[in-house]
Amino acid sequence: MAPKRLVYSSLAILALVAFLAIQPWFEVKLATGTDLLIEGTAVYPAIPAALFVDLLAIALFLYLQSRWGAVFLIAAGIALAWSMVPPIAVLLGADASALEPFVAKSTGIANWVAQLDEVVLSHQSTFNGLAAVVLAFAITLLQIYTALVALIRISKKLSERSKAKRVKPQLELEKADDLDHSLWQETNPNHK
């Protein structure tokens, strides 16, 4: 793949992951008059995850231009393990104010945190990070692509080396013949 096309595809992947990562993937609504229902997969945007994918894409580009494959694979492995942790900075049980603007928009209750005991009788506080899943998928695709490019490069290098090994003895024989012929001509200038 040409470097320009690689840069453009990396930027497209980054834009998609960043767009998905900054979306608040949850919904707030009143189930009954006093029961607030919160459904979704991530309360907080996962902007750090998107930035980490950015760094990995840059590392992939540098790897394809040089030979830092081990560095990229280690970084991708760390990122893949880290992305399995839901990217939620504030859990609902610890700080309900993170949802205040969304609750105000959905329910019309402006000061929701102050009226928490009166308004909310039960709430759901378990969330999984969709952005983490997207991040893991993007990193996995980058790893697969890196492995394929590495295999193609290795096969090309091996074929070039085998060709060079086959051509090298022929070149050495031709050089030896040329050397013998030139020595013979120097010692016997009258015979051609």
N, C-alpha and C positions, 0 to 999 in steps of 0.2 A: 504494500500500500504506500502510495506517495506521501511524503511528509505533510503536504497541504491537506490532502484528503483525511489524513489521520488527525490533524489538528481540528478540522471542521467536524469530524465525527465525534471527537472527544468533547468539543464545545456543545454539540447537540445533546450528547448524553448528560453533560453537566447541567445544561439548561433544563432538561426534563426532570432530572433528579432534584434540582433545586426548586423547581416549580412544585413538584409533589411534596417535597419536604417542608415547604413553608405553609402548606395548606392546613388549617385547623380541621382535622378529620373527626369532627364530633358534632352532635346536635343537642340542643337544650330545649326542652318543652315541658309544659305542665301536664302531668298525667291526670291529676285531679285538681281540685281547688287548692290543696295545700301540699301536694306531692310533686316534687320536681324530678323529672326523668332526664338523665344525662346519658346519651348513648354515643359511642364513637370509638375510634382506635387510637387517637393521640390528642392529648389536651394541648401540648406545647409544640410549636414549630421546631423542626430539627435542623436548624440552620447550620450548627456545627458539623452535623453529619454531611450535609451538602458540601461544605467547605473541605471536609476531609476527602470526599470523593474528588474534588477539584485537585487537591494535592496528589492524589493517587493517579489521576489522569496525566498530570504534569510528569510524575515519576515514570509512568508508562511511556510517554513521549520521549523522555530522556533515555529510558532503557532501550527503546527501539533505535535511537541514534547512537547509543554507545553500548557498553557491556555490563551495565549495573543491574542485571536480572535478579540477582539474589536480594539486593536491597529492595527492589519493587515487590518481590514475592513475600518477603518478611513483612513489609509495610502493609501489603494487602491482607496477609493473614491476621495481623493485629487488628486492622480495620474491620475485617469480617467478624472476628470474635467480639470486638467492641460494639459492632452494629447490632448484635443480638440483644443487647441491653436496651430496653425501651428508652428513647431519648426524651424523657419527661423531667424537666428541671424542678417543677413544683407539683407534687401529688395533691389531689383534691382534698385528701384527709388532712394534709399538713397546712395548706393555705388555700382557702376557698376563694380568696380575692382574685386568683388567676382567671376565674370564670365570670367575674362580676360584669364586665361589659357585655358578654354574650347573654347572660341571664337577663340583664336590663333590656336588651334588644328583644329577646324572645318573650319575656313575660310582662314587661312594663314595670317591673319592680326596680326602682333606681338604686336603692341602698340595700342590696340583697344580703351582704355580709352582716350588717347590723341586725337584720331581721332573720338571721339564719335559723334560729330555734323556732320562730313562729311560722316561717314559710315552708321550710323543708322538714318533712317528717322522716323521709328516707331518701338516700341518694346512692348511686352506684359510683364507686371510686376505683374500679379496676380498668385499666386502659393498656392497650398494646400499641407499640409504635409502628404505624404503617410505613413511616419514613425509614425506619430501621430495616424493614423487609425490602423496600425499594433499594436502599443502600446496599444490602447484602446481595440482591439480585444484580445490581450494576457492577459491584466488585467481582462477583462470580463471572459475569460476562467478560470483564476486563482480564481476569485471570485466564479464562479459556482462550481468549484472543491472543494473549501473551504466549501461552503454551503453544498454540498453533504456529505463531510467527517464529518462535524459538525452534520448533521442530523443522519448519521449512528451511530456516537458516542453517541448522545443523546438517540437514540432508544435502543442501547445496554445497556447504563447506566440505563434507565428506566426498561428494562426487568430484569437486574440484581437486581435492587432494589425491584421489585415486587416479584422475586424469594426469595430474602433474607427476605422479610416481611412474605412470606408464610412459610419459613423454620424456622424462628425465634420463632414463638409460639410453634412449635413442639419441638424445642430444649429446650425451657424453660420448657415445660411440662415434657420432659424426664429428665431434670436436677432436677426438683422438685420431680419427682418420685424417682430418684436415691438418692436424699437427704433424702426423707422420709424413703426409704428402709435402707439407712446407719444408720439413727438415730434409726430406729426400731431394727436393728441388734445390735447397741451399747447398747440399753436399755434392749434387750432380747437376750443375747448371746447364750442361749441354743436353741432358735428357729431359723430355717433358712428358 
